[in-house]
């Protein structure tokens, strides 16, 4: 099996607010260590903006994919059956479309080889 060859950018290419689509799946890629060798990856569904009336900042809301697929939505969610991640327009630098998340993991793999 051969995977397509690609040039990896030295910088991250997270999704922008204007690219988000409600009901679409995105991936968070963060690191547990400063050397960026231990990735922490999550799968999230974008569920909308400003869903809480008390949300003065009008955050972007992401829901864990498991609860979303079970049909749980923001208004019916409880702390024990769904998780949400909120982001501001400038605070979503760890949210990626699939191929960009994959590229982040490829860069991590190269760093791990070098260490």
HELIX and SHEET records of a PDB file:
HELIX    1   1 UNK A   17  UNK A   19  5                                   3    
HELIX    2   2 UNK A   65  UNK A   69  1                                   5    
HELIX    3   3 UNK A   74  UNK A   76  5                                   3    
HELIX    4   4 UNK A   98  UNK A  114  1                                  17    
SHEET    1   A 5 UNK A  84  UNK A  87  0                                        
SHEET    2   A 5 UNK A  60  UNK A  64 -1                                        
SHEET    3   A 5 UNK A  39  UNK A  49 -1                                        
SHEET    4   A 5 UNK A  25  UNK A  31 -1                                        
SHEET    5   A 5 UNK A  95  UNK A  96 -1                                        
END                                                                             
